[in-house]
Amino acid sequence: MAFGVLAGIGWGALNLWCLKRALGTWLGAPSRRHTVGWFLVKFPLLYALLVGLLMTPGLSAIGFGIGLLIALAAAVIVFLLNVQRASQSA
């Protein structure tokens, strides 16, 4: 189960990082090539990695889900702390 949790945390963190980069290039810079590149990395490659991970013998899907939930919860907490910090300094 520990391998599944670690894989879920890693995949979730990588997924969120790619999403941040993809949205940053899409909303910030007018470079269409970089935007398409990040979305190609995020969707086909990361989800192919997900399928490969879930088919790995010894990887618990429940553990993976718990790890993914931990990564998402950490991202939400970091976001809320940044919003709170920005509102206090304004």
C-alpha positions as CSV (number, residue, x, y, z in Angstrom):
1,M,0.0,0.0,0.0
2,A,2.9,2.4,0.7
3,F,4.1,2.1,-2.9
4,G,0.6,3.1,-4.1
5,V,0.5,6.1,-1.7
6,L,3.9,7.3,-2.9
7,A,3.0,6.8,-6.5
8,G,-0.3,8.7,-6.0
9,I,1.5,11.6,-4.3
10,G,4.2,11.7,-7.1
11,W,1.7,11.4,-10.0
12,G,-0.6,14.0,-8.4
13,A,2.2,16.5,-7.8
14,L,3.5,16.0,-11.3
15,N,0.0,16.4,-12.7
16,L,-0.6,19.6,-10.8
17,W,2.8,21.0,-11.8
18,C,2.1,20.3,-15.5
19,L,-1.4,21.9,-15.1
20,K,0.2,25.0,-13.6
21,R,2.7,25.2,-16.4
22,A,0.0,24.6,-19.1
23,L,-2.4,27.2,-17.7
24,G,0.5,29.7,-17.1
25,T,1.5,29.5,-20.8
26,W,-2.1,29.6,-22.0
27,L,-3.1,32.6,-19.9
28,G,0.1,34.4,-19.6
29,A,2.3,34.2,-22.7
30,P,0.9,34.2,-26.3
31,S,3.2,31.3,-27.3
32,R,0.8,28.7,-28.8
33,R,3.6,26.2,-29.3
34,H,4.4,26.1,-25.6
35,T,0.8,25.9,-24.6
36,V,0.1,23.0,-26.9
37,G,3.3,21.3,-25.7
38,W,2.4,21.5,-22.1
39,F,-1.1,20.2,-22.8
40,L,0.4,17.3,-24.8
41,V,2.7,16.5,-21.9
42,K,-0.2,16.7,-19.4
43,F,-2.9,14.7,-21.0
44,P,-1.5,11.9,-23.2
45,L,1.8,11.4,-21.5
46,L,0.7,11.7,-17.8
47,Y,-2.4,9.6,-18.3
48,A,-0.4,6.9,-20.2
49,L,1.9,6.9,-17.2
50,L,-1.1,6.6,-14.9
51,V,-2.4,3.5,-16.8
52,G,1.1,2.0,-16.6
53,L,1.3,2.7,-12.9
54,L,-2.1,1.2,-12.2
55,M,-1.2,-1.9,-14.1
56,T,2.0,-2.4,-12.1
57,P,1.8,-5.5,-9.9
58,G,1.9,-4.7,-6.2
59,L,0.5,-1.2,-6.6
60,S,-2.6,-0.7,-4.6
61,A,-5.2,1.4,-6.4
62,I,-6.7,2.5,-3.0
63,G,-3.2,3.5,-1.9
64,F,-2.8,5.5,-5.2
65,G,-6.1,7.2,-4.5
66,I,-5.0,8.1,-1.0
67,G,-1.7,9.5,-2.3
68,L,-3.5,11.5,-5.0
69,L,-5.9,12.9,-2.3
70,I,-2.9,13.9,-0.2
71,A,-1.3,15.8,-3.2
72,L,-4.6,17.6,-4.0
73,A,-5.2,18.5,-0.4
74,A,-1.6,19.9,-0.1
75,A,-2.1,22.0,-3.2
76,V,-5.4,23.4,-1.9
77,I,-3.7,24.3,1.4
78,V,-0.8,26.0,-0.3
79,F,-3.3,27.9,-2.5
80,L,-5.3,29.1,0.5
81,L,-2.2,30.1,2.4
82,N,-1.1,32.2,-0.6
83,V,-4.5,33.8,-0.9
84,Q,-4.5,34.6,2.8
85,R,-1.0,36.1,2.6
86,A,-1.9,38.2,-0.4
87,S,-5.1,39.5,1.2
88,Q,-3.2,40.5,4.4
89,S,-0.5,42.4,2.4
90,A,-3.1,44.3,0.3
